[in-house]
Amino acid sequence: MTPHNFNPVQWTQSMGYSRQACARIFRDGGTAGEALAAFGFEAGQVGDAEWSRAVEMIAAALCQRPLSLAA
């Protein structure tokens, strides 16, 4: 389900990217917490995260990051 404050296209792309990134970390034996840490989440935000929640948190973080403008 797309959150109301994100562009649906951007959310879909972010979900796909975060699923792919989490799948790679899972394949290498990592945990959901390690996946979140790889995207800059702090230990207090991670807790005992499940994979589905980690994917959504990473996608939300990707949607919230501002784009840098070219000079």
Rosetta blueprint (number, residue, H / E / L):
1 M L
2 T L
3 P L
4 H L
5 N L
6 F L
7 N L
8 P H
9 V H
10 Q H
11 W H
12 T H
13 Q H
14 S H
15 M H
16 G H
17 Y H
18 S H
19 R H
20 Q H
21 A H
22 C H
23 A H
24 R H
25 I H
26 F H
27 R H
28 D L
29 G L
30 G L
31 T L
32 A H
33 G H
34 E H
35 A H
36 L H
37 A H
38 A H
39 F L
40 G L
41 F L
42 E L
43 A H
44 G H
45 Q H
46 V H
47 G L
48 D L
49 A L
50 E L
51 W H
52 S H
53 R H
54 A H
55 V H
56 E H
57 M H
58 I H
59 A H
60 A H
61 A H
62 L H
63 C H
64 Q H
65 R L
66 P L
67 L L
68 S L
69 L L
70 A L
71 A L
